[in-house]
């Protein structure tokens, strides 16, 4: 998918009242960690309180929350609930993928230059252990990635492990085109969607990854330490989980029968669930967040945020920056590079003004959400103009 249209009007109006953001704060840093929806806070407080009365937690409660969360995550990903596993982090999901893909001696694992480390370290370990090699793709001179990734995939490729967009500036990788090339050479595709899932439309039927993981605390607006792992049908049966949790075994709903140990796993991707997957505190929070995202609709979120990033791109160009064109980036985050670089004075000035962005590499990464409007962008650029 590409983001090629010009946007003038938001599909979703300003939603700031649904979040706990004080007046005077301009938060443009959802790519780091999202603010909390009031509904998520309420769910968290209620779930913490419920632990005071464990006798009210029924046997079915051990499974119902996890299954609702699984189903909601599947809706966001245009997948089915059977394909989703509950994981604590992106690195856990990547480690699961690394334990289940085939990598032979002398084969290559394709990564992006300056890719987020959670999707790098596991593959470096695989390469060392299996005498394979890492092939690092460099960005094209025009700032694009897809052509470079496609050229790096050949008959020696075992795995392509990439994001949907680069974490430093939102530059886009066409996963559908990459997926077609990966399948053509018989390789595996592993996607870290932590910087896109929940804000950028992503359909696994089109991409066909072997594994896809996302944290829950960024664009999915949920709590820290609870994320989601998609597992393709061909990877479920016979797949090797990282843990041997009782919760993932067939018949685990029968608590009295847990002493009758079972080798069989529960259906679908549940074998890959982390231990303590019911997570009575975090799961209700994640459910509240995903219900809101499903209600808004990911395409509507993307369109609405594109109004803001298009505005950012226009104002950045006026300062002499060269932001990537809309077709080469996602619509929910954008990185700009000032002509004079990034000074300590700029970082302090932004902090003093209570304007929050991220510095990633040589880019100012700006990541709005539905709690932002045009006035937030104006505030940001009133400071950036002082340093351009």
N, C-alpha and C positions, 0 to 999 in steps of 0.2 A: 504494500500500500504506500501511496505517496500523498503528500499534503500540498496540493497544487492550487487550490482555489483561494481567492481573496475573500476575506470575511469582513463584513461590515456590522452585522448584528449578532449578538449572542443567542444561541438556542436556549441557554439557561441563564436567567438573570442572576444578579449578585446574591450570593448565599452566605454572606459574612455572619449573619445572625445565628446560623446553625453551628458556628464554631466559637471557641472561647479565645477570641483575639481582642486584646484591649485597644481602645482608641489610641491613635498615635503610633501604632505599630504597623509597618509595611513589611509583611512577610512574603518574600518571593523566593522561598527556599524549600519547596515541597520535595524536590529531588534529594534533599538531605534527610528530612523527616517531616511528615505532615503534622500540622496542628490537629487537635483532637475535636471531632464533632461532639456536640453536647450529648447526643444520643449514645455515643461510645463511652463517654465519661459516666453517664448514668448506668449503662450496662456493666461497666467495670466496678462501680461502687456496689451495685446490687450483687454481683457475683462474688466479690470479696466478702460481703456480709453473709452470703449464703453458707460459707464455710463454717460459720459459727453454729450452724444447725445441720451437721452432716447426716443426721437421721432422716432428714427430709429429702435427701438425694436418693432417688430410686435406682434400681438396676437399669432401667431403660434410659435414665439420664446419662449413664456412662457412654451411650452410643448416639442418642438423638442429637445432641449439640454438634458432635463431630460430623454427623451425616448432613445436617443442615448446612454447616460451613462448607463441606465438600461440594454440595450442590450449588451453593451460591458462587463459589470460586469457579466452578465449571461454567456457569452462565456467563460470567465476565469473560471467560476464555473461549466461548462458543464451543465448548467441549461437553462430554457427558460425565456425570458424577463418578462413574466407574474408573475414569482415567486419572482421578485426582488423589494425591497423597498429602498428608499434613506433615510439614517439616518445620524445624525451628529457625532455619536460616538458608540463605542462598548457598553458602558453602556446603551445608549438609546435602542439599539437592544436587549440587555439582559432584560431590563425593559419591553419591549414589549412582549418578550417571557414569562416573569414571570407573566404578566397580562393575559396570554392566555392559560396557561397549567393548568392541574387539579392536585391539591395537597390536600390530605385529612388529617384529624387528625391522628397523629401517623405514617404517611408515612415518607419515607426518601428521601432526596435530596443528590445525590452523587456528590462530588467535589474532586479535587486533592489536596493533601497537597501542600502548598505554591503556589497555583494557583493565576494567576493575579487577583487583587481585583475587576476589573470591572465585573468579572464573579463570584463574591463571595457575595458582599454586598447585591445585590438584593435578592439572595436566602436566606440569613440570615433573611432578613425582611419577606420574604414569610413564612419561618419556624416559626418565632415568631407570625405572624398574624394568621396562620392556625394550630398552635400547631403541627407542623411537626418537624422533626429533620434533622440536617445536618450529613451526614456520610462522613468523610474525609478519602480518600484513601491514604495510604502510599506507597511510591515507594518500589519495590521489592529489596532484597539485591543485586541482580545483576544489578540494575539500571533500570529495565524495569517497565512499568506501566500497560500494557494491562491486564495481568493475574490478577493483584490486582483489577483493575476496574471491570472485569468480575465477580470476586468473591463477590464484594460488591453489585452487582445487584441481588435483590431477589423479591419475590412477594409483599413486602412492598415498593418497590421503586416507587416513583412517577416521578422523574426527574433525569436524568444524565446530568449534565452541565459541560462540559470539553472542553479543547482545542484539536487541532490536534497534537500539540507538546508542551512540557513544555517550558515556556517562559524563564527559566533561562539557559537552556543548549541544547534545541532542541531534547530532548529525545521523542520518538515517541509513540503515542497511535494509535492503529489499530481501526479506526472509523468504518470500515465495520463490524468487529467482534463485537464491542460494540453495533452498531446499531441493529444487529441481536438479540442480547441478550435483548436489551431494548424493542424491539417490542414483543419478546416472553413473557415478563412479563406485557405488556400493559402500559409501562411507556413512557415518552417523552424524546427525545434527543435534547439538546441545545448545540451548538458548537460555541466557540469563535475561529475563524480561523484567527485572526489578525496576528499571527506569522507564517502563512503558505500560505494563499491565495495570489496568484501571483507568488509564487516561488516553491510550492510543488503541484503536480497534485492532484486535489480533485474533485471527481465526486459525486454530490448529489444523482444521481440515484442509486449509489451503497451504499452510506452511509445512505440515507433516514432520514436526521434529520428533526425534527419539525421546528426548527429555526436554522439559522447559520448566524453569524454576523462577519464582519471584518472592521477594520479601513482602511482608504485609504492611510495613509501617511507613511506606512512601506513598505512592499513588493509589494504593488500596485503602489508605486512611485508617488502617488498623493499628494494633499494638505492636510493640517490639517483641521479637522472639517467637513469632508465629507466621509462617509463610506457606507456600503452596507449590507442589511439584506435579506437573503433568507427565504421565508416562504413556507412551504410545501402546496400542494394543499388542503389537509384536514384541514388546519388551516386558509385558506383565507376567505371562506364564513362564516359569523358570527363572524369573529375575531374582537377583540376590540382594536382599535388604541389608542395611548397615547394622540393624539391631534385630534381636530375637524377642520382640515384645509379645506378651500373652495377648494383648489387644488385637494383634494382627492375625491371630490364628483362627481357623475355622472352629465354630462352636463356642467362641469366647463369651457369647451372650449368656450362656448357662454357667453361672458362677459356681454352682455346686459341682459341676462337671469339669472344672479346670484341672483337677488332679488326673484326669484322663488325657494325657498329653497328646497333642495332635501335630502331625507333620504338615498337614494341609493348611494353606493360608486362606483368609477371607477373600472374597471375590475382588476382581479388578486390581487397582493399584494400592489397595489397602495394605498389602504386604510391606509396602515401603513407608508406611506411617512411622513417625518417631515414637519412641516410648512416651507414655503418659499423654497420648494424643487427645484424650477427652478434654484436657486443659480447662478446668471449670472456671478459671478467672479470665484467661485471654480469649478463649473461644467465643463467649458471648459478646465481647467487645468487637472481635473481628466480624461476627455475624451482623451486628448493628451497622458497622461500616459498609459491608458488602451489600446489605439491603439498600442502603442509601445510594450506592453506586449503581446498582441494578435499576433503581427507581429513576435516577437521572438518565442513565444510558451512556455507555462509553463513547459512542459516536457524538452525542450531544456535548459531553464533556470536552472532547477533542475540538469540536467546532468552536465552542465558547472560549477555550484557552487560546486557540489560534488567533482570535481577534486581538488578544493581548500580545502574543509573540509577534504577530505581523506589525503591530504598533511599535514594539521594541526594535524590530529590524529596521523599520523606517527611521526612527530616531537615531539608531546607531549609525546608519549610513550618513545621516546629517552631521555626525561627529567625525566622519572620516574613517569609520570602521567598514569592514567588508563582511557583513553577516552572510551566512549561507542562504541561498535562495530557498523559497518555501518548499520546492519539490525535493530538496536535499536534506530536509530536517523534519523532525516531528513538530507538532503544533503546540506541545505543552511545555517545552523547555528550549532555551536557546543560549548559546555561548557567544559573547562578543569580546573582541580583542581591541583594546584602545590603542591608538597610534603611539602613545608614549608609554605603553605598558601599565603595570599595576604597581602603585606606590603604597608604602605603609600609610602615608597620609590619607589616601583614598579609603583604605580599609577602616581607619579610625573615624574618618568623617562619616562614613555610612553607619557605623556602629553608634556614633553620637546622635545621629538623626533617627535612630531606631529603624533603619532600613536593612533588611537581612537578605543577603544573597550568598552564594558560595564562590570561592576562588578555586578553580580546578585547572591545574597546569597554568597556562598563560591566558586562560579565559575567565571572564566573569560569567558564571552560570546563573541564569535567571529562570526560575521555575515557578510560575504563578499557579493558582488554582481558583476555584469558584468563589473564594472569599476575597479575591482581588478584582479591581476595576481599573479604568483608565487613570484615575487620580493617583493610584499607587505607582503606575509607570511614570507619570509626570514627576512625582516626588523623587523617584530613583534618578531620573535624568537631570533633575535640577542639581543634583550632586555630581553626576558624571561629567556634566559640562564644565565643572570647575577644574577637571583633571585631564580633559581631552587635548 
